[in-house]
Amino acid sequence: MFSIYNATLVAVMQVGVIVAGVLASGLWHRASISNGEAMPPPAGFLYSYGVAALAIPLGWLVFALWVRRSSLVSDEVKGLAFGLGIAVLIGLVVLVIYADVSPVFHIMWNLRGDDDGQ
């Protein structure tokens, strides 16, 4: 199950999730600016620092390939390192979906307490 090909596929999927999340938060940023509203913090954080998250797949891939190459590590630990990559992928998907869906549920209230802005 843990081959270099599979590890590379998981890392590419992690990168794809990050890139799609940053692009979606960029669309939310453009919509927020055109409406004169502020972005919610999760989407703003992903927009500002999402590119730095590309270090996560790189770090996991380096660690997983180091574990796979080591002869001192058992097969169970090698499988656990691959499972960690799957867990990181699932975590990235959840965080990106949360950050990119949060503007939908965000209402900009004005001083009167309503949301029509008039």
Buried (B, 14 or more C-beta within 10 A) or exposed (E): EBEEEBBEEBBEBBBEBBBEBBEBBBEBBEEBEEEEBEBBEBBBBBBEEBEEBBEBBEEBBEEBBEBBEEEEBEEEEBEBBBEBBEEBBEEBBEBBEEBBBBBEEBEEEEEEEEEEEE
